[in-house]
Amino acid sequence: MIRLAAEGLYFVRFDGNEVTLPLELVSIGEMLETTEEEYKLWRFFDTIEERDKWIEWLDAPSKPRVISLVRPTK
């Protein structure tokens, strides 16, 4: 669970296996931290499958759209 506390600060509740964990106050900077190998420390999806589906959608090539700039005649 993530809820806005103030500009750039969020209340976060991490998943607990057996008990409900308390809310923690974290900054955007903490959420963007990575390891020395550039592995992100935060996961923003409920399941790995949900994340993979989003990444697949994000990486899919966009389809060009044709927009007519000519007004139809009456």
Sequence and secondary structure as in RCSB ss.txt:
>XXXX:A:sequence
MIRLAAEGLYFVRFDGNEVTLPLELVSIGEMLETTEEEYKLWRFFDTIEERDKWIEWLDAPSKPRVISLVRPTK
>XXXX:A:secstr
 EEEEETTEEEE    SSS    EEEEHHHHT B TT  BS   SSSHHHHHHHHHHHHS         S    
